[in-house]
Amino acid sequence: MRGDKIDEKSLSRKYKTNVSRLIRAWKKGLSDMEIAASTGIDPATLNRIRGDIEMAHRRLRLARVNIQ
């Protein structure tokens, strides 16, 4: 169960950007506007990426609950 992770590689391909780098920036506490300015990614795209990541985490948590 602990090895379950979101597929950052497929999200990176989907959005044509390094999603791992975005996640690290969010964990450091950078805002979306700071990330957009430094990476050149549109803030709306950042919002979609964040939403996809949140949905993936929800699916993983629900899968863990349903298995137990």
Secondary structure as GFF3:
##gff-version 3
##sequence-region A 1 68
A	DSSP	alpha_helix	8	15	.	.	.	ID=ss1
A	DSSP	alpha_helix	19	28	.	.	.	ID=ss2
A	DSSP	alpha_helix	32	39	.	.	.	ID=ss3
A	DSSP	alpha_helix	43	67	.	.	.	ID=ss4
###
